[in-house]
Amino acid sequence: MLQFVYSNLKYPAEAKRQGISGIVVIAFTLDKEGFILDPEVKRSANPMLDEAALEVIEKMQAEMQWIPGSQQGKPVAVKFNLPIRFY
């Protein structure tokens, strides 16, 4: 998951130019079929960085299906808080 995020993440040029960095935390649910649902910013670093972080998660949402969590051998939905670093 992190490999996908960091290989597709686009650091906003204006944020880079202004020296803006930080960590954006994106929360989402991985449903029992392995799809990402309801991504949202849980911890903001800067609106430009927040937007870039959401864009990469939305791209992942559209392009990827993951192995869902399991409990007692059955697939279950799992909540994630994913920190994305901009430095």
PyMOL Python script that loads the backbone (N, CA, C, O; Angstrom):
from pymol import cmd

cmd.read_pdbstr("""\
ATOM      1  N   MET A   1       0.832  -1.183   0.000  1.00  0.00           N
ATOM      2  CA  MET A   1       0.000   0.000   0.000  1.00  0.00           C
ATOM      3  C   MET A   1       0.880   1.253   0.000  1.00  0.00           C
ATOM      4  O   MET A   1       0.647   2.183  -0.772  1.00  0.00           O
ATOM      5  N   LEU A   2       1.891   1.267   0.871  1.00  0.00           N
ATOM      6  CA  LEU A   2       2.776   2.435   0.926  1.00  0.00           C
ATOM      7  C   LEU A   2       3.548   2.610  -0.376  1.00  0.00           C
ATOM      8  O   LEU A   2       3.792   3.735  -0.812  1.00  0.00           O
ATOM      9  N   GLN A   3       3.929   1.500  -0.994  1.00  0.00           N
ATOM     10  CA  GLN A   3       4.631   1.598  -2.276  1.00  0.00           C
ATOM     11  C   GLN A   3       3.740   2.283  -3.304  1.00  0.00           C
ATOM     12  O   GLN A   3       4.208   3.150  -4.041  1.00  0.00           O
ATOM     13  N   PHE A   4       2.472   1.910  -3.365  1.00  0.00           N
ATOM     14  CA  PHE A   4       1.544   2.550  -4.290  1.00  0.00           C
ATOM     15  C   PHE A   4       1.429   4.038  -3.977  1.00  0.00           C
ATOM     16  O   PHE A   4       1.510   4.876  -4.875  1.00  0.00           O
ATOM     17  N   VAL A   5       1.240   4.362  -2.691  1.00  0.00           N
ATOM     18  CA  VAL A   5       1.056   5.761  -2.292  1.00  0.00           C
ATOM     19  C   VAL A   5       2.250   6.604  -2.707  1.00  0.00           C
ATOM     20  O   VAL A   5       2.089   7.624  -3.379  1.00  0.00           O
ATOM     21  N   TYR A   6       3.445   6.185  -2.312  1.00  0.00           N
ATOM     22  CA  TYR A   6       4.611   7.035  -2.563  1.00  0.00           C
ATOM     23  C   TYR A   6       5.085   7.023  -4.015  1.00  0.00           C
ATOM     24  O   TYR A   6       5.789   7.941  -4.435  1.00  0.00           O
ATOM     25  N   SER A   7       4.717   6.004  -4.785  1.00  0.00           N
ATOM     26  CA  SER A   7       5.080   6.036  -6.205  1.00  0.00           C
ATOM     27  C   SER A   7       4.078   6.858  -7.028  1.00  0.00           C
ATOM     28  O   SER A   7       4.375   7.236  -8.161  1.00  0.00           O
ATOM     29  N   ASN A   8       2.902   7.132  -6.469  1.00  0.00           N
ATOM     30  CA  ASN A   8       1.878   7.906  -7.179  1.00  0.00           C
ATOM     31  C   ASN A   8       1.613   9.279  -6.571  1.00  0.00           C
ATOM     32  O   ASN A   8       0.861  10.069  -7.142  1.00  0.00           O
ATOM     33  N   LEU A   9       2.209   9.570  -5.436  1.00  0.00           N
ATOM     34  CA  LEU A   9       1.992  10.840  -4.742  1.00  0.00           C
ATOM     35  C   LEU A   9       2.646  11.988  -5.504  1.00  0.00           C
ATOM     36  O   LEU A   9       3.795  11.889  -5.933  1.00  0.00           O
ATOM     37  N   LYS A  10       1.906  13.066  -5.663  1.00  0.00           N
ATOM     38  CA  LYS A  10       2.436  14.257  -6.335  1.00  0.00           C
ATOM     39  C   LYS A  10       2.512  15.394  -5.323  1.00  0.00           C
ATOM     40  O   LYS A  10       1.492  15.928  -4.887  1.00  0.00           O
ATOM     41  N   TYR A  11       3.730  15.751  -4.961  1.00  0.00           N
ATOM     42  CA  TYR A  11       3.960  16.861  -4.036  1.00  0.00           C
ATOM     43  C   TYR A  11       3.583  18.141  -4.770  1.00  0.00           C
ATOM     44  O   TYR A  11       4.182  18.436  -5.804  1.00  0.00           O
ATOM     45  N   PRO A  12       2.625  18.908  -4.283  1.00  0.00           N
ATOM     46  CA  PRO A  12       2.227  20.136  -4.981  1.00  0.00           C
ATOM     47  C   PRO A  12       3.409  21.094  -5.156  1.00  0.00           C
ATOM     48  O   PRO A  12       4.113  21.408  -4.196  1.00  0.00           O
ATOM     49  N   ALA A  13       3.612  21.549  -6.383  1.00  0.00           N
ATOM     50  CA  ALA A  13       4.745  22.423  -6.688  1.00  0.00           C
ATOM     51  C   ALA A  13       4.724  23.695  -5.837  1.00  0.00           C
ATOM     52  O   ALA A  13       5.768  24.131  -5.352  1.00  0.00           O
ATOM     53  N   GLU A  14       3.552  24.286  -5.656  1.00  0.00           N
ATOM     54  CA  GLU A  14       3.453  25.517  -4.860  1.00  0.00           C
ATOM     55  C   GLU A  14       3.815  25.254  -3.400  1.00  0.00           C
ATOM     56  O   GLU A  14       4.473  26.083  -2.770  1.00  0.00           O
ATOM     57  N   ALA A  15       3.402  24.133  -2.864  1.00  0.00           N
ATOM     58  CA  ALA A  15       3.741  23.777  -1.477  1.00  0.00           C
ATOM     59  C   ALA A  15       5.252  23.580  -1.357  1.00  0.00           C
ATOM     60  O   ALA A  15       5.864  24.027  -0.386  1.00  0.00           O
ATOM     61  N   LYS A  16       5.844  22.922  -2.329  1.00  0.00           N
ATOM     62  CA  LYS A  16       7.290  22.702  -2.321  1.00  0.00           C
ATOM     63  C   LYS A  16       8.022  24.038  -2.409  1.00  0.00           C
ATOM     64  O   LYS A  16       9.000  24.269  -1.698  1.00  0.00           O
ATOM     65  N   ARG A  17       7.542  24.908  -3.283  1.00  0.00           N
ATOM     66  CA  ARG A  17       8.153  26.223  -3.463  1.00  0.00           C
ATOM     67  C   ARG A  17       8.098  27.038  -2.167  1.00  0.00           C
ATOM     68  O   ARG A  17       9.038  27.765  -1.845  1.00  0.00           O
ATOM     69  N   GLN A  18       6.994  26.912  -1.429  1.00  0.00           N
ATOM     70  CA  GLN A  18       6.816  27.647  -0.173  1.00  0.00           C
ATOM     71  C   GLN A  18       7.467  26.944   1.021  1.00  0.00           C
ATOM     72  O   GLN A  18       7.436  27.462   2.137  1.00  0.00           O
ATOM     73  N   GLY A  19       8.050  25.776   0.792  1.00  0.00           N
ATOM     74  CA  GLY A  19       8.700  25.039   1.875  1.00  0.00           C
ATOM     75  C   GLY A  19       7.720  24.402   2.845  1.00  0.00           C
ATOM     76  O   GLY A  19       8.048  24.178   4.010  1.00  0.00           O
ATOM     77  N   ILE A  20       6.510  24.109   2.364  1.00  0.00           N
ATOM     78  CA  ILE A  20       5.485  23.503   3.212  1.00  0.00           C
ATOM     79  C   ILE A  20       5.698  21.997   3.248  1.00  0.00           C
ATOM     80  O   ILE A  20       5.814  21.354   2.205  1.00  0.00           O
ATOM     81  N   SER A  21       5.748  21.437   4.452  1.00  0.00           N
ATOM     82  CA  SER A  21       5.893  19.998   4.615  1.00  0.00           C
ATOM     83  C   SER A  21       5.036  19.562   5.800  1.00  0.00           C
ATOM     84  O   SER A  21       4.465  20.393   6.505  1.00  0.00           O
ATOM     85  N   GLY A  22       4.955  18.269   6.006  1.00  0.00           N
ATOM     86  CA  GLY A  22       4.197  17.760   7.142  1.00  0.00           C
ATOM     87  C   GLY A  22       3.603  16.402   6.854  1.00  0.00           C
ATOM     88  O   GLY A  22       3.891  15.775   5.835  1.00  0.00           O
ATOM     89  N   ILE A  23       2.766  15.962   7.775  1.00  0.00           N
ATOM     90  CA  ILE A  23       2.124  14.657   7.678  1.00  0.00           C
ATOM     91  C   ILE A  23       0.609  14.856   7.624  1.00  0.00           C
ATOM     92  O   ILE A  23       0.020  15.525   8.474  1.00  0.00           O
ATOM     93  N   VAL A  24       0.006  14.265   6.618  1.00  0.00           N
ATOM     94  CA  VAL A  24      -1.450  14.265   6.477  1.00  0.00           C
ATOM     95  C   VAL A  24      -1.919  12.854   6.814  1.00  0.00           C
ATOM     96  O   VAL A  24      -1.377  11.879   6.292  1.00  0.00           O
ATOM     97  N   VAL A  25      -2.917  12.738   7.679  1.00  0.00           N
ATOM     98  CA  VAL A  25      -3.472  11.425   8.009  1.00  0.00           C
ATOM     99  C   VAL A  25      -4.817  11.284   7.300  1.00  0.00           C
ATOM    100  O   VAL A  25      -5.729  12.090   7.488  1.00  0.00           O
ATOM    101  N   ILE A  26      -4.913  10.241   6.481  1.00  0.00           N
ATOM    102  CA  ILE A  26      -6.137   9.933   5.753  1.00  0.00           C
ATOM    103  C   ILE A  26      -6.775   8.704   6.402  1.00  0.00           C
ATOM    104  O   ILE A  26      -6.117   7.682   6.589  1.00  0.00           O
ATOM    105  N   ALA A  27      -8.046   8.811   6.739  1.00  0.00           N
ATOM    106  CA  ALA A  27      -8.797   7.686   7.295  1.00  0.00           C
ATOM    107  C   ALA A  27      -9.707   7.121   6.212  1.00  0.00           C
ATOM    108  O   ALA A  27     -10.288   7.865   5.422  1.00  0.00           O
ATOM    109  N   PHE A  28      -9.822   5.802   6.185  1.00  0.00           N
ATOM    110  CA  PHE A  28     -10.736   5.144   5.258  1.00  0.00           C
ATOM    111  C   PHE A  28     -11.064   3.756   5.786  1.00  0.00           C
ATOM    112  O   PHE A  28     -10.424   3.254   6.710  1.00  0.00           O
ATOM    113  N   THR A  29     -12.066   3.156   5.183  1.00  0.00           N
ATOM    114  CA  THR A  29     -12.438   1.787   5.516  1.00  0.00           C
ATOM    115  C   THR A  29     -12.093   0.899   4.334  1.00  0.00           C
ATOM    116  O   THR A  29     -12.382   1.238   3.186  1.00  0.00           O
ATOM    117  N   LEU A  30     -11.478  -0.233   4.616  1.00  0.00           N
ATOM    118  CA  LEU A  30     -11.259  -1.263   3.610  1.00  0.00           C
ATOM    119  C   LEU A  30     -12.381  -2.266   3.815  1.00  0.00           C
ATOM    120  O   LEU A  30     -12.411  -2.969   4.826  1.00  0.00           O
ATOM    121  N   ASP A  31     -13.310  -2.338   2.856  1.00  0.00           N
ATOM    122  CA  ASP A  31     -14.484  -3.188   3.061  1.00  0.00           C
ATOM    123  C   ASP A  31     -14.126  -4.671   2.936  1.00  0.00           C
ATOM    124  O   ASP A  31     -12.987  -5.021   2.626  1.00  0.00           O
ATOM    125  N   LYS A  32     -15.104  -5.526   3.178  1.00  0.00           N
ATOM    126  CA  LYS A  32     -14.818  -6.963   3.202  1.00  0.00           C
ATOM    127  C   LYS A  32     -14.556  -7.552   1.816  1.00  0.00           C
ATOM    128  O   LYS A  32     -14.190  -8.722   1.698  1.00  0.00           O
ATOM    129  N   GLU A  33     -14.742  -6.743   0.764  1.00  0.00           N
ATOM    130  CA  GLU A  33     -14.362  -7.175  -0.586  1.00  0.00           C
ATOM    131  C   GLU A  33     -12.976  -6.657  -0.968  1.00  0.00           C
ATOM    132  O   GLU A  33     -12.443  -7.039  -2.010  1.00  0.00           O
ATOM    133  N   GLY A  34     -12.385  -5.789  -0.135  1.00  0.00           N
ATOM    134  CA  GLY A  34     -11.052  -5.273  -0.410  1.00  0.00           C
ATOM    135  C   GLY A  34     -11.026  -3.921  -1.094  1.00  0.00           C
ATOM    136  O   GLY A  34      -9.995  -3.523  -1.635  1.00  0.00           O
ATOM    137  N   PHE A  35     -12.152  -3.202  -1.079  1.00  0.00           N
ATOM    138  CA  PHE A  35     -12.205  -1.891  -1.707  1.00  0.00           C
ATOM    139  C   PHE A  35     -12.175  -0.781  -0.656  1.00  0.00           C
ATOM    140  O   PHE A  35     -12.690  -0.946   0.449  1.00  0.00           O
ATOM    141  N   ILE A  36     -11.567   0.347  -1.012  1.00  0.00           N
ATOM    142  CA  ILE A  36     -11.457   1.500  -0.122  1.00  0.00           C
ATOM    143  C   ILE A  36     -12.749   2.300  -0.176  1.00  0.00           C
ATOM    144  O   ILE A  36     -13.260   2.602  -1.254  1.00  0.00           O
ATOM    145  N   LEU A  37     -13.271   2.640   0.998  1.00  0.00           N
ATOM    146  CA  LEU A  37     -14.500   3.432   1.103  1.00  0.00           C
ATOM    147  C   LEU A  37     -14.253   4.682   1.943  1.00  0.00           C
ATOM    148  O   LEU A  37     -13.472   4.654   2.894  1.00  0.00           O
ATOM    149  N   ASP A  38     -14.910   5.760   1.593  1.00  0.00           N
ATOM    150  CA  ASP A  38     -15.001   6.981   2.402  1.00  0.00           C
ATOM    151  C   ASP A  38     -13.669   7.560   2.885  1.00  0.00           C
ATOM    152  O   ASP A  38     -13.512   7.797   4.083  1.00  0.00           O
ATOM    153  N   PRO A  39     -12.695   7.796   1.978  1.00  0.00           N
ATOM    154  CA  PRO A  39     -11.457   8.428   2.444  1.00  0.00           C
ATOM    155  C   PRO A  39     -11.717   9.871   2.883  1.00  0.00           C
ATOM    156  O   PRO A  39     -12.472  10.599   2.238  1.00  0.00           O
ATOM    157  N   GLU A  40     -11.085  10.271   3.982  1.00  0.00           N
ATOM    158  CA  GLU A  40     -11.215  11.638   4.477  1.00  0.00           C
ATOM    159  C   GLU A  40      -9.958  12.035   5.244  1.00  0.00           C
ATOM    160  O   GLU A  40      -9.253  11.185   5.788  1.00  0.00           O
ATOM    161  N   VAL A  41      -9.693  13.327   5.277  1.00  0.00           N
ATOM    162  CA  VAL A  41      -8.541  13.850   6.013  1.00  0.00           C
ATOM    163  C   VAL A  41      -8.889  13.852   7.497  1.00  0.00           C
ATOM    164  O   VAL A  41      -9.858  14.485   7.916  1.00  0.00           O
ATOM    165  N   LYS A  42      -8.090  13.135   8.289  1.00  0.00           N
ATOM    166  CA  LYS A  42      -8.287  13.116   9.739  1.00  0.00           C
ATOM    167  C   LYS A  42      -7.348  14.093  10.434  1.00  0.00           C
ATOM    168  O   LYS A  42      -7.684  14.662  11.472  1.00  0.00           O
ATOM    169  N   ARG A  43      -6.166  14.282   9.850  1.00  0.00           N
ATOM    170  CA  ARG A  43      -5.229  15.275  10.397  1.00  0.00           C
ATOM    171  C   ARG A  43      -4.611  16.032   9.227  1.00  0.00           C
ATOM    172  O   ARG A  43      -3.989  15.451   8.338  1.00  0.00           O
ATOM    173  N   SER A  44      -4.800  17.321   9.260  1.00  0.00           N
ATOM    174  CA  SER A  44      -4.365  18.178   8.173  1.00  0.00           C
ATOM    175  C   SER A  44      -2.962  18.727   8.438  1.00  0.00           C
ATOM    176  O   SER A  44      -2.578  18.972   9.581  1.00  0.00           O
ATOM    177  N   ALA A  45      -2.211  18.912   7.352  1.00  0.00           N
ATOM    178  CA  ALA A  45      -0.913  19.589   7.441  1.00  0.00           C
ATOM    179  C   ALA A  45      -1.012  20.953   6.752  1.00  0.00           C
ATOM    180  O   ALA A  45      -0.447  21.939   7.226  1.00  0.00           O
ATOM    181  N   ASN A  46      -1.727  20.996   5.645  1.00  0.00           N
ATOM    182  CA  ASN A  46      -1.908  22.192   4.841  1.00  0.00           C
ATOM    183  C   ASN A  46      -2.940  21.823   3.768  1.00  0.00           C
ATOM    184  O   ASN A  46      -2.914  20.691   3.287  1.00  0.00           O
ATOM    185  N   PRO A  47      -3.829  22.710   3.380  1.00  0.00           N
ATOM    186  CA  PRO A  47      -4.841  22.354   2.376  1.00  0.00           C
ATOM    187  C   PRO A  47      -4.269  21.795   1.070  1.00  0.00           C
ATOM    188  O   PRO A  47      -4.862  20.897   0.473  1.00  0.00           O
ATOM    189  N   MET A  48      -3.127  22.315   0.622  1.00  0.00           N
ATOM    190  CA  MET A  48      -2.527  21.791  -0.609  1.00  0.00           C
ATOM    191  C   MET A  48      -2.064  20.350  -0.423  1.00  0.00           C
ATOM    192  O   MET A  48      -2.251  19.514  -1.307  1.00  0.00           O
ATOM    193  N   LEU A  49      -1.463  20.064   0.722  1.00  0.00           N
ATOM    194  CA  LEU A  49      -0.986  18.706   0.994  1.00  0.00           C
ATOM    195  C   LEU A  49      -2.156  17.763   1.222  1.00  0.00           C
ATOM    196  O   LEU A  49      -2.128  16.613   0.785  1.00  0.00           O
ATOM    197  N   ASP A  50      -3.185  18.252   1.907  1.00  0.00           N
ATOM    198  CA  ASP A  50      -4.385  17.443   2.142  1.00  0.00           C
ATOM    199  C   ASP A  50      -4.990  16.985   0.814  1.00  0.00           C
ATOM    200  O   ASP A  50      -5.344  15.818   0.649  1.00  0.00           O
ATOM    201  N   GLU A  51      -5.100  17.916  -0.119  1.00  0.00           N
ATOM    202  CA  GLU A  51      -5.681  17.607  -1.427  1.00  0.00           C
ATOM    203  C   GLU A  51      -4.846  16.571  -2.173  1.00  0.00           C
ATOM    204  O   GLU A  51      -5.395  15.654  -2.784  1.00  0.00           O
ATOM    205  N   ALA A  52      -3.523  16.713  -2.126  1.00  0.00           N
ATOM    206  CA  ALA A  52      -2.645  15.760  -2.809  1.00  0.00           C
ATOM    207  C   ALA A  52      -2.754  14.372  -2.180  1.00  0.00           C
ATOM    208  O   ALA A  52      -2.755  13.367  -2.890  1.00  0.00           O
ATOM    209  N   ALA A  53      -2.844  14.315  -0.855  1.00  0.00           N
ATOM    210  CA  ALA A  53      -2.980  13.026  -0.169  1.00  0.00           C
ATOM    211  C   ALA A  53      -4.300  12.356  -0.523  1.00  0.00           C
ATOM    212  O   ALA A  53      -4.335  11.154  -0.788  1.00  0.00           O
ATOM    213  N   LEU A  54      -5.382  13.119  -0.529  1.00  0.00           N
ATOM    214  CA  LEU A  54      -6.682  12.555  -0.902  1.00  0.00           C
ATOM    215  C   LEU A  54      -6.687  12.075  -2.352  1.00  0.00           C
ATOM    216  O   LEU A  54      -7.280  11.043  -2.667  1.00  0.00           O
ATOM    217  N   GLU A  55      -6.029  12.821  -3.228  1.00  0.00           N
ATOM    218  CA  GLU A  55      -5.978  12.425  -4.641  1.00  0.00           C
ATOM    219  C   GLU A  55      -5.312  11.062  -4.821  1.00  0.00           C
ATOM    220  O   GLU A  55      -5.786  10.242  -5.607  1.00  0.00           O
ATOM    221  N   VAL A  56      -4.223  10.814  -4.104  1.00  0.00           N
ATOM    222  CA  VAL A  56      -3.539   9.528  -4.277  1.00  0.00           C
ATOM    223  C   VAL A  56      -4.375   8.393  -3.692  1.00  0.00           C
ATOM    224  O   VAL A  56      -4.363   7.289  -4.236  1.00  0.00           O
ATOM    225  N   ILE A  57      -5.093   8.630  -2.612  1.00  0.00           N
ATOM    226  CA  ILE A  57      -5.964   7.592  -2.049  1.00  0.00           C
ATOM    227  C   ILE A  57      -7.150   7.343  -2.980  1.00  0.00           C
ATOM    228  O   ILE A  57      -7.569   6.199  -3.149  1.00  0.00           O
ATOM    229  N   GLU A  58      -7.689   8.389  -3.577  1.00  0.00           N
ATOM    230  CA  GLU A  58      -8.788   8.219  -4.534  1.00  0.00           C
ATOM    231  C   GLU A  58      -8.327   7.470  -5.781  1.00  0.00           C
ATOM    232  O   GLU A  58      -9.094   6.701  -6.361  1.00  0.00           O
ATOM    233  N   LYS A  59      -7.085   7.687  -6.197  1.00  0.00           N
ATOM    234  CA  LYS A  59      -6.528   6.927  -7.328  1.00  0.00           C
ATOM    235  C   LYS A  59      -6.413   5.454  -6.943  1.00  0.00           C
ATOM    236  O   LYS A  59      -6.748   4.566  -7.727  1.00  0.00           O
ATOM    237  N   MET A  60      -5.936   5.210  -5.731  1.00  0.00           N
ATOM    238  CA  MET A  60      -5.828   3.838  -5.237  1.00  0.00           C
ATOM    239  C   MET A  60      -7.220   3.203  -5.143  1.00  0.00           C
ATOM    240  O   MET A  60      -7.395   2.022  -5.447  1.00  0.00           O
ATOM    241  N   GLN A  61      -8.188   3.987  -4.727  1.00  0.00           N
ATOM    242  CA  GLN A  61      -9.575   3.538  -4.606  1.00  0.00           C
ATOM    243  C   GLN A  61     -10.105   3.074  -5.970  1.00  0.00           C
ATOM    244  O   GLN A  61     -10.820   2.075  -6.060  1.00  0.00           O
ATOM    245  N   ALA A  62      -9.750   3.805  -7.019  1.00  0.00           N
ATOM    246  CA  ALA A  62     -10.234   3.497  -8.361  1.00  0.00           C
ATOM    247  C   ALA A  62      -9.478   2.351  -9.029  1.00  0.00           C
ATOM    248  O   ALA A  62     -10.044   1.638  -9.857  1.00  0.00           O
ATOM    249  N   GLU A  63      -8.209   2.167  -8.677  1.00  0.00           N
ATOM    250  CA  GLU A  63      -7.362   1.225  -9.417  1.00  0.00           C
ATOM    251  C   GLU A  63      -7.035  -0.077  -8.704  1.00  0.00           C
ATOM    252  O   GLU A  63      -6.605  -1.033  -9.350  1.00  0.00           O
ATOM    253  N   MET A  64      -7.225  -0.143  -7.396  1.00  0.00           N
ATOM    254  CA  MET A  64      -6.724  -1.293  -6.646  1.00  0.00           C
ATOM    255  C   MET A  64      -7.829  -1.989  -5.859  1.00  0.00           C
ATOM    256  O   MET A  64      -8.810  -1.378  -5.434  1.00  0.00           O
ATOM    257  N   GLN A  65      -7.630  -3.278  -5.687  1.00  0.00           N
ATOM    258  CA  GLN A  65      -8.451  -4.055  -4.767  1.00  0.00           C
ATOM    259  C   GLN A  65      -7.471  -4.779  -3.858  1.00  0.00           C
ATOM    260  O   GLN A  65      -6.526  -5.407  -4.334  1.00  0.00           O
ATOM    261  N   TRP A  66      -7.692  -4.692  -2.556  1.00  0.00           N
ATOM    262  CA  TRP A  66      -6.774  -5.246  -1.573  1.00  0.00           C
ATOM    263  C   TRP A  66      -7.336  -6.520  -0.962  1.00  0.00           C
ATOM    264  O   TRP A  66      -8.510  -6.841  -1.151  1.00  0.00           O
ATOM    265  N   ILE A  67      -6.506  -7.237  -0.239  1.00  0.00           N
ATOM    266  CA  ILE A  67      -6.968  -8.410   0.502  1.00  0.00           C
ATOM    267  C   ILE A  67      -7.613  -7.885   1.775  1.00  0.00           C
ATOM    268  O   ILE A  67      -6.957  -7.197   2.558  1.00  0.00           O
ATOM    269  N   PRO A  68      -8.886  -8.199   1.996  1.00  0.00           N
ATOM    270  CA  PRO A  68      -9.565  -7.661   3.179  1.00  0.00           C
ATOM    271  C   PRO A  68      -9.049  -8.293   4.465  1.00  0.00           C
ATOM    272  O   PRO A  68      -8.379  -9.326   4.446  1.00  0.00           O
ATOM    273  N   GLY A  69      -9.376  -7.653   5.573  1.00  0.00           N
ATOM    274  CA  GLY A  69      -9.064  -8.228   6.867  1.00  0.00           C
ATOM    275  C   GLY A  69      -9.914  -9.472   7.075  1.00  0.00           C
ATOM    276  O   GLY A  69     -10.906  -9.683   6.378  1.00  0.00           O
ATOM    277  N   SER A  70      -9.516 -10.292   8.041  1.00  0.00           N
ATOM    278  CA  SER A  70     -10.332 -11.464   8.325  1.00  0.00           C
ATOM    279  C   SER A  70     -10.410 -11.681   9.831  1.00  0.00           C
ATOM    280  O   SER A  70      -9.502 -11.341  10.589  1.00  0.00           O
ATOM    281  N   GLN A  71     -11.512 -12.251  10.216  1.00  0.00           N
ATOM    282  CA  GLN A  71     -11.731 -12.577  11.614  1.00  0.00           C
ATOM    283  C   GLN A  71     -12.405 -13.944  11.638  1.00  0.00           C
ATOM    284  O   GLN A  71     -13.464 -14.136  11.039  1.00  0.00           O
ATOM    285  N   GLN A  72     -11.791 -14.875  12.325  1.00  0.00           N
ATOM    286  CA  GLN A  72     -12.274 -16.253  12.377  1.00  0.00           C
ATOM    287  C   GLN A  72     -12.486 -16.819  10.977  1.00  0.00           C
ATOM    288  O   GLN A  72     -13.449 -17.541  10.720  1.00  0.00           O
ATOM    289  N   GLY A  73     -11.561 -16.475  10.074  1.00  0.00           N
ATOM    290  CA  GLY A  73     -11.579 -16.999   8.722  1.00  0.00           C
ATOM    291  C   GLY A  73     -12.562 -16.343   7.770  1.00  0.00           C
ATOM    292  O   GLY A  73     -12.669 -16.759   6.616  1.00  0.00           O
ATOM    293  N   LYS A  74     -13.275 -15.334   8.224  1.00  0.00           N
ATOM    294  CA  LYS A  74     -14.245 -14.646   7.371  1.00  0.00           C
ATOM    295  C   LYS A  74     -13.776 -13.219   7.093  1.00  0.00           C
ATOM    296  O   LYS A  74     -13.232 -12.567   7.984  1.00  0.00           O
ATOM    297  N   PRO A  75     -13.981 -12.721   5.855  1.00  0.00           N
ATOM    298  CA  PRO A  75     -13.569 -11.347   5.545  1.00  0.00           C
ATOM    299  C   PRO A  75     -14.399 -10.325   6.331  1.00  0.00           C
ATOM    300  O   PRO A  75     -15.610 -10.471   6.496  1.00  0.00           O
ATOM    301  N   VAL A  76     -13.703  -9.288   6.810  1.00  0.00           N
ATOM    302  CA  VAL A  76     -14.357  -8.211   7.560  1.00  0.00           C
ATOM    303  C   VAL A  76     -13.818  -6.864   7.090  1.00  0.00           C
ATOM    304  O   VAL A  76     -12.714  -6.779   6.552  1.00  0.00           O
ATOM    305  N   ALA A  77     -14.602  -5.823   7.298  1.00  0.00           N
ATOM    306  CA  ALA A  77     -14.161  -4.462   7.003  1.00  0.00           C
ATOM    307  C   ALA A  77     -13.165  -4.022   8.077  1.00  0.00           C
ATOM    308  O   ALA A  77     -13.282  -4.406   9.241  1.00  0.00           O
ATOM    309  N   VAL A  78     -12.189  -3.215   7.671  1.00  0.00           N
ATOM    310  CA  VAL A  78     -11.152  -2.730   8.581  1.00  0.00           C
ATOM    311  C   VAL A  78     -10.996  -1.226   8.382  1.00  0.00           C
ATOM    312  O   VAL A  78     -10.978  -0.743   7.250  1.00  0.00           O
ATOM    313  N   LYS A  79     -10.884  -0.488   9.486  1.00  0.00           N
ATOM    314  CA  LYS A  79     -10.645   0.952   9.399  1.00  0.00           C
ATOM    315  C   LYS A  79      -9.148   1.213   9.434  1.00  0.00           C
ATOM    316  O   LYS A  79      -8.414   0.600  10.209  1.00  0.00           O
ATOM    317  N   PHE A  80      -8.702   2.142   8.575  1.00  0.00           N
ATOM    318  CA  PHE A  80      -7.288   2.513   8.487  1.00  0.00           C
ATOM    319  C   PHE A  80      -7.126   4.001   8.750  1.00  0.00           C
ATOM    320  O   PHE A  80      -7.977   4.809   8.379  1.00  0.00           O
ATOM    321  N   ASN A  81      -6.029   4.344   9.392  1.00  0.00           N
ATOM    322  CA  ASN A  81      -5.537   5.720   9.463  1.00  0.00           C
ATOM    323  C   ASN A  81      -4.156   5.676   8.836  1.00  0.00           C
ATOM    324  O   ASN A  81      -3.223   5.118   9.413  1.00  0.00           O
ATOM    325  N   LEU A  82      -4.025   6.258   7.666  1.00  0.00           N
ATOM    326  CA  LEU A  82      -2.778   6.177   6.903  1.00  0.00           C
ATOM    327  C   LEU A  82      -2.065   7.525   6.903  1.00  0.00           C
ATOM    328  O   LEU A  82      -2.555   8.485   6.310  1.00  0.00           O
ATOM    329  N   PRO A  83      -0.901   7.603   7.571  1.00  0.00           N
ATOM    330  CA  PRO A  83      -0.128   8.850   7.524  1.00  0.00           C
ATOM    331  C   PRO A  83       0.643   8.945   6.201  1.00  0.00           C
ATOM    332  O   PRO A  83       1.272   7.981   5.765  1.00  0.00           O
ATOM    333  N   ILE A  84       0.581  10.110   5.579  1.00  0.00           N
ATOM    334  CA  ILE A  84       1.316  10.366   4.343  1.00  0.00           C
ATOM    335  C   ILE A  84       2.237  11.544   4.596  1.00  0.00           C
ATOM    336  O   ILE A  84       1.788  12.636   4.945  1.00  0.00           O
ATOM    337  N   ARG A  85       3.528  11.314   4.416  1.00  0.00           N
ATOM    338  CA  ARG A  85       4.544  12.321   4.731  1.00  0.00           C
ATOM    339  C   ARG A  85       4.942  13.124   3.493  1.00  0.00           C
ATOM    340  O   ARG A  85       5.185  12.574   2.420  1.00  0.00           O
ATOM    341  N   PHE A  86       4.999  14.414   3.677  1.00  0.00           N
ATOM    342  CA  PHE A  86       5.474  15.319   2.625  1.00  0.00           C
ATOM    343  C   PHE A  86       6.715  16.015   3.183  1.00  0.00           C
ATOM    344  O   PHE A  86       6.608  16.823   4.106  1.00  0.00           O
ATOM    345  N   TYR A  87       7.900  15.707   2.627  1.00  0.00           N
ATOM    346  CA  TYR A  87       9.156  16.356   3.049  1.00  0.00           C
ATOM    347  C   TYR A  87      10.010  16.674   1.854  1.00  0.00           C
ATOM    348  O   TYR A  87      11.103  17.221   2.005  1.00  0.00           O
TER     349      TYR A  87
END
""", "prot")
cmd.dss("prot")
cmd.show_as("cartoon", "prot")
cmd.util.cbc("prot")
cmd.orient("prot")
